[in-house]
């Protein structure tokens, strides 16, 4: 499958490959109403326009946020000082 070539619709597996997400994330997005799922008989599909709308609606990461996100967690601690983020041996 050429993921850059426009299609009319994607199967669930094709959409997941196109969007680089797993099926669990896909169905989570469907349940949250962010991806419109349509049915053709028993087959579930996502139209090309709905797929692109989902992609465009994703939040963007601002450069200043990216710098902060890499340096501290939600409580202001750096990953090195966060015991929950330390790999277990």
KAPE-V103430 format. One record per pair of residues at least 6 apart in sequence whose ideal C-beta (glycine too) atoms are under 6 Angstrom apart, sorted by the first residue. I is the first residue (numbers start at 1). GAP is how many residues later the second one is. Records with the same first field share a line. If there is no record, write none. Layout:
I->GAP ; GAP
This chain:
3->15
6->42
7->41
8->40
9->36 ; 38
10->36 ; 41
12->32
15->31
16->7 ; 10
29->6
30->7
34->20
35->19
36->14
37->7
38->7
72->6
73->9
79->6
